[in-house]
Amino acid sequence: MVFNHSNPNGIPLFQKIALNDKIGIMAPEAAEREMKYGDPQFVDARPSDFYKEEHIPGSINIPLPVFDIMYMAGLSDTDKSREIIVYGRTVSRLYDVYLANKLFLRGHKNVRILKGGLPEWRKRGYPVSP
């Protein structure tokens, strides 16, 4: 593994993906303020099993493997200027980055990623639904 990491031709252990530079990062405090006073749509990008365990109240779950179907059922009719706050990072996968990029490509121009995801949200004592 050390050889693989130090070798310029080594295989990356985790896939790297770039976030579109037009997609912002939102601090949990700002997202919580938006939840209280605005009309954002929170989107949980994690697999459904994780979402069922806990999620931000009012969020919808759009797992990547079923993005097209879930998008049509949950967000396709949403105003493209509505703020969408995506979360869903795990130790090994950047579900939030993948999903935010996909939403941006579908024409949603006000997409943000929740900084620190659900763990940071929970740590600050903000509401979580089982």
Secondary structure in CASP SS format (residue, H / E / C, confidence):
PFRMAT SS
TARGET T0000
AUTHOR 0000-0000-0000
METHOD secondary structure of the structure
MODEL  1
M C 1.00
V H 1.00
F H 1.00
N H 1.00
H H 1.00
S H 1.00
N C 1.00
P C 1.00
N C 1.00
G C 1.00
I C 1.00
P C 1.00
L C 1.00
F C 1.00
Q C 1.00
K C 1.00
I C 1.00
A C 1.00
L C 1.00
N C 1.00
D C 1.00
K C 1.00
I C 1.00
G E 1.00
I E 1.00
M E 1.00
A C 1.00
P H 1.00
E H 1.00
A H 1.00
A H 1.00
E H 1.00
R H 1.00
E H 1.00
M H 1.00
K H 1.00
Y H 1.00
G C 1.00
D C 1.00
P C 1.00
Q E 1.00
F E 1.00
V E 1.00
D E 1.00
A C 1.00
R C 1.00
P C 1.00
S H 1.00
D H 1.00
F H 1.00
Y H 1.00
K H 1.00
E H 1.00
E C 1.00
H E 1.00
I C 1.00
P C 1.00
G C 1.00
S C 1.00
I E 1.00
N E 1.00
I C 1.00
P C 1.00
L H 1.00
P H 1.00
V H 1.00
F H 1.00
D H 1.00
I H 1.00
M H 1.00
Y H 1.00
M H 1.00
A H 1.00
G H 1.00
L C 1.00
S C 1.00
D C 1.00
T C 1.00
D C 1.00
K C 1.00
S C 1.00
R C 1.00
E C 1.00
I E 1.00
I E 1.00
V E 1.00
Y E 1.00
G C 1.00
R E 1.00
T C 1.00
V C 1.00
S C 1.00
R C 1.00
L E 1.00
Y H 1.00
D H 1.00
V H 1.00
Y H 1.00
L H 1.00
A H 1.00
N H 1.00
K H 1.00
L H 1.00
F H 1.00
L H 1.00
R C 1.00
G C 1.00
H C 1.00
K C 1.00
N C 1.00
V E 1.00
R E 1.00
I E 1.00
L E 1.00
K C 1.00
G C 1.00
G H 1.00
L H 1.00
P H 1.00
E H 1.00
W H 1.00
R H 1.00
K H 1.00
R C 1.00
G C 1.00
Y C 1.00
P C 1.00
V C 1.00
S E 1.00
P C 1.00
END
